[in-house]
Amino acid sequence: MSDWNFDEEINRRNTASLKWDFADERFGGSELLPMWVADTDFASPQEITDALVKRAQHPVYGYTGATKEVYDSVIHWLKDVYGWNVSKQAISFSPGVVSGFTMSILALSEPGDKILIHTPVYTPFFDTVKNNNRELVTSPLTYTNGKLKINFEDLEAKLKDGVKILLLCSPHNPGGIVWSASDLQQIGELCVKYDVIILSDEIHADLCLPGAKHYPIASLGKEIAKRTVTFMAPSKTFNVAGIQASIIICENEELLAAIDATQHRLAFHGLNLFAFEVIKAAYTSGKPWLDALVVYLQQHAETVQAFFAEKMPDIKVLAPQASYLVWIDCRALGLSDEELQTRLIKKGKIAVSPGKSYGPGGEGFIRLNIGCTTKTLNDGLQRIYAALKAD
Ligand SMILES: Cc1ncc(COP(=O)(O)O)c(C=O)c1O
């Protein structure tokens, strides 16, 4: 029995929650059960709440900066969780991971430069490349026997052809894949060979489910580290996305200086004082809570797999290795993406992320957020069943 009760029902309605208060509007439904955007319904660790309350009780909220304790907490976390030794000089901050990699794209490439992403992938990967007038190059993941894999032949052919940046999603959203050390090593070596910068979004890394191990790609060798910028955050891990606190790690001084200069140019002058409190509290005291959370999430992932295997065996679930997002293959139902969404919204009254929004290879899939109580999960599964079972 864990010290934390992840089954506690917390009413998030009327808290300006994107997931709960905006689902009906976003999906065009009513009274939808929200199992879409990637935050969870769990209370953050008490240590985080205590740190926020304590700071809020000091009634002066003037300008702030990252103290030694903040840097130490990040350094300690990276060493403790990943065995990765990082110096203070290699650390910077951004409000979000997406803003971090976007500022890095602005700093490290020019309009027209080629940026490669694997598809399907988290939607802002497409947006950031296109919105900043870089050329999008896609390397589709292959999907065989229920597993998503990197097509290294295709990747190499494309990297060779003048790609400037590889924007990597590790662990992968929506596939829930924790890339193996050898996959990452191979990616890294190709990027060294073809002089490609790696921007590695590792926001889901802390949420490895039992049995999976995440390797920060930059930790796999000096040459790889020299060309890699890593983006991490307590946001997904500790359910503090609304606080907006993320970490940029880059051991190449020149690259990091260019990113810092771009942040300066954009007048981004650092995080707010609550963000620093959260980083400190999360990274110094959050580990026992996280260890219990991933066990709970693993049970949910197994529940989803067992549910579909029994009730709708045509629907295939990709067993996630990290995080709380489950990628579900509904293609055997023969429904178009529009029909799939309409049924889920109108008949099932549930909001799940449409696979199509993750780009090519996502058609006919849905992404289910299982970062909720078991009661909500079971309710959600029943709604999906009601929506998608044969008439
Ligand atoms: C892979 C990935 N990167 C980044 C983000 C969002 O990060 P942020 O809110 O810090 O910009 C998400 C959120 O779902 C994500 O899944």
The ligand as a Tripos MOL2 file, in Angstrom:
@<TRIPOS>MOLECULE
LIG
   16    16     1     0     0
SMALL
NO_CHARGES

@<TRIPOS>ATOM
      1 C1          6.4880   15.3070  -26.0070 C.3       1 LIG1
      2 C2          5.9460   16.5410  -25.3710 C.ar      1 LIG1
      3 N1          6.6810   17.6570  -25.3770 N.ar      1 LIG1
      4 C3          6.2330   18.8080  -24.8180 C.ar      1 LIG1
      5 C4          4.9860   18.8680  -24.2320 C.ar      1 LIG1
      6 C5          4.4870   20.1500  -23.6550 C.3       1 LIG1
      7 O1          5.4410   20.7650  -22.9460 O.3       1 LIG1
      8 P1          5.2690   22.2410  -22.4010 P.3       1 LIG1
      9 O2          3.8850   22.3730  -21.8850 O.co2     1 LIG1
     10 O3          6.2980   22.2790  -21.3330 O.co2     1 LIG1
     11 O4          5.5720   23.1310  -23.5300 O.co2     1 LIG1
     12 C6          4.1910   17.7210  -24.2030 C.ar      1 LIG1
     13 C7          2.8410   17.7820  -23.6070 C.2       1 LIG1
     14 O5          2.0120   16.9500  -23.8210 O.2       1 LIG1
     15 C8          4.6820   16.5370  -24.7760 C.ar      1 LIG1
     16 O6          3.9640   15.4190  -24.7670 O.3       1 LIG1
@<TRIPOS>BOND
     1     1     2 1
     2     2     3 ar
     3     2    15 ar
     4     3     4 ar
     5     4     5 ar
     6     5     6 1
     7     5    12 ar
     8     6     7 1
     9     7     8 1
    10     8     9 2
    11     8    10 1
    12     8    11 1
    13    12    13 1
    14    12    15 ar
    15    13    14 2
    16    15    16 1
@<TRIPOS>SUBSTRUCTURE
     1 LIG1         1 GROUP 0 **** ****
